[in-house]
Amino acid sequence: MKMGIHRNEFLRLIKIIPFPATAKLKDVVAIMEAYQKMEAKNGK
């Protein structure tokens, strides 16, 4: 399985987004990718 998120981004976003302990990795990655798209739109 290839993740679409770099390790640095993963570590940054895991601090920002409060994931439940039961979250599946693929769900976490999907949410992180959506968050990055939102950031890009907001010009962060």
URPE-V549261 format. One record per residue. RES is the residue in one small letter. PSI is psi in radians with two decimals (NA if undefined). Layout:
BEGIN
RES;PSI + RES;PSI
END
This chain:
BEGIN
m;2.19 + k;2.22 + m;2.45 + g;0.33 + i;2.31 + h;2.69 + r;-0.73 + n;-0.74 + e;-0.72 + f;-0.84 + l;-0.59 + r;-0.82 + l;-0.52 + i;-0.43 + k;-0.53 + i;-0.76 + i;2.15 + p;1.48 + f;2.44 + p;2.66 + a;-0.41 + t;-0.03 + a;2.39 + k;2.57 + l;-0.74 + k;-0.57 + d;-0.74 + v;-0.81 + v;-0.75 + a;-0.74 + i;-0.72 + m;-0.73 + e;-0.72 + a;-0.70 + y;-0.73 + q;-0.70 + k;-0.72 + m;-0.76 + e;-0.75 + a;-0.72 + k;-0.67 + n;-0.01 + g;0.61 + k;NA
END
